Amino acid sequence: MSFVYGQTAVKKSCISTSGGSYTNGNITVTYAVGEVAVQENSQGNIHISEGFIAPNILTATGIEDYRELYGVHAFPNPVKDHLQIELPDEQNYEIRLFDISGKELKNIFIEQSEYQLQMSHLPSGMYLLVVIDRINKQAKIIKIQKL
């Protein structure tokens, strides 16, 4: 005996075109236009998931208790060939690049306030750039679109 599970009817609807939150009873859905990683929400036997669920980069990099690292800039974004990364000052930084599935593509340590990351060899898509200052327990995660 085999079983086939599936949706019998799909009702298409749009909550909003700009993002925000929608609450109905004790269920709240938060959404944003352009987000590539959306969280799942469950309440009782209702389960809502939308888009790609990204891995927890904070846990994978060991920065879940870090504060925000200010003064980090990455441009151009979207990028085609080279991503210019500007940092607040010259000290020890760890720069990590992940694809959208969570696979680490680059992990380097620098002691300068500027770095140029070569991205021309990567396929088009979304990436996560993680800049870490482990001494001061600060980090910045930036979504990068590769053309």
Buried (B, 14 or more C-beta within 10 A) or exposed (E): EEEEEEEEEEEEEEEEEEEEEEEEEEEEBEBEEEBBBBBEBEEEEEEEEEEEEBBEBBEBBEBEEBEEBEEBEBEEBEBEEEBBBEBBEEEEBBBBBBBBEEEBEBEEEBEEBEBEBEBEEBEEEBBBBBBBBBEEEBBBBBBBBBE
